[in-house]
Amino acid sequence: MLQGTKLYSIFNNKCPKCHQGDFFVTKSAYEKDFIKMHDKCEHCGEIFNKEVGFFYGAMYVSYGVNIMIGMALFILMVLILELELLIFLFSFLGLVVVLFPWVMRISRLIYINLFVKFDSSKK
């Protein structure tokens, strides 16, 4: 994925401003303290916590991500494979529980990337 794009920052856990420093403390979404973020970028100094409650907006992004996952699973299981709706429902619920840490992290990265623009001079 090309450095300098928002997708690079989102999928590689990088600072939205310089794409060098890590956004979250842990590399994996399935480690202890998976949601703990750095206060600021160790490379460019960009502050990640803009204000108190800034990441409440990431809940809406999380909702959208879960809806997209649900729609993709519905199309695959019900429309293409023609499985029962109840099987889809339990599969979706299980998938949401398993992907919860990943969705929380990706939602925060998407949300901050909406407000912070990449600056190539910070490299």
Summary of the structure (lengths in Angstrom):
residues: 123
radius of gyration: 16.7
end to end distance: 16.9
largest distance: 53.7
contacts: 339
relative contact order: 0.20
helix: 54%
strand: 5%
